[in-house]
């Protein structure tokens, strides 16, 4: 099983190029890591983009439940991505406490033949 780790980008308000992890294979594990500047993932502004470019088969994403959830284990989240479809996971409704690992990462396993691509980014927040 292949494994890839990449760092979340926080694009500037003027925009920046986001490099995608492409051609993810079946049963590959994607680990989303905060950048050094961020220090930790901000689930309120974290967005994970997955594009399935396969024209004949969908894929399934399994987001691992974290080891930090204080209400007990609910289990992994399973998300189906249809053929030639792009989805965004995240935003205000993304339950960070459920998926955050003690290492400060989110782990997603891809099942299916791909190819698909991933991008992860945090939207900029105004200083309070």
N, C-alpha and C positions, 0 to 999 in steps of 0.2 A: 504494500500500500504506500503510495506516494504521500508526501506531506510538504506543505508550503506554508511559510509564515510571512506575512507582510504587514507593514505599518500603516495605520490609518493616517490619511492626509487631512489637514485642515486648509481648504483652499482660501486664498486671500479674496477679499471682496471683489477685486478686479479679475479674479479667475486664475486658474493654474492648470497645468496639464496633470491629469491623474493617470498613472500607468496601471493598466489592468493586468491581473493574473489571468492568462488565457489558456485555452486547451487543457482544462482540468479533466483528468482521467477518472474512470469509475473507481469508487471507494477512496478517492483522494481526500485527505484531511486538510482543511484550510484553517489556519490559526490567525485571528485578527488581533493585532498587538497595538498598544498605544505608542505614539512616538515619544522620544525623550522629552521633548518640549511639553507635550500634553500631560505626561506623568500617569494618567489613567484614562480609561475610556469613559466618555460622557454619553450615557445611553439616551439621554433626552435629545441629543443632537447627532447621534451615530446613525449613519445610513449605510447599508450594505446593498450593493447593486449586483444582481446575478442575471446574466443574459445566456439563455440556452439557444445556441445557433443551430442545433440539430433539427433537420427538417422531418425526421421520421420517428424520433423517440423523445419523450419527456425525461426529466431527471427528478430526483428527490433530494432535498436538502434536509439533513438532520442536524439541528442546532443542539449541541450537548448541554444538558442541565449542568449548572455550575456546582461547585462544592461549597459555596458561600450562602446558599439559600437557607434562611433560618426557619422556614415553615415546613421543612422536610422536602423530600425529593418528589417532585411532580413528574419528572421524566423529560426526555428530549422533546423538542418541537419538531414536527415533520411538515415540510412544505413542498408541495408538488409544483414543478415549473413545466408548463406545457412546451411543446415544440415551438421553436422560433419566438420565444416570449422573453421579455425582460421584466424582472420584478425588483422592487425596492423593499428591503426589510429595515425597520427602524422607525425612529421618530419618537414622539411623546409616549406612544402606547407600548414601546418596546420594554419589556420587563427585565431591566438589567440585573436585578437581584437574582432572578431565576437562572440566568445564563452566564454570569460572571464567575470565572475560576479564580482560585487563590493567587494564581500567577498574573491576574489582571487581564486575561485574554478571553476571547470568545472562540469556540471551536465548532466548525461546520464540516460535516462529512457529506460528500457528494456520491449519490448512487445513480447509476445510469451510464450511458455510453458517451455523453458529451457530444461535441465539444461545448464548453461553456466558459464564460469569463466572469471574474469577480473584481469589484472595486469597493473600497471602504473609505468613507470620509466622514468627518464631523463638520457640521456647518458652523461657521463663526458665530460667536455669541458676543453681544455687547457687554462691555465692562459694566459692572454694577457698582 
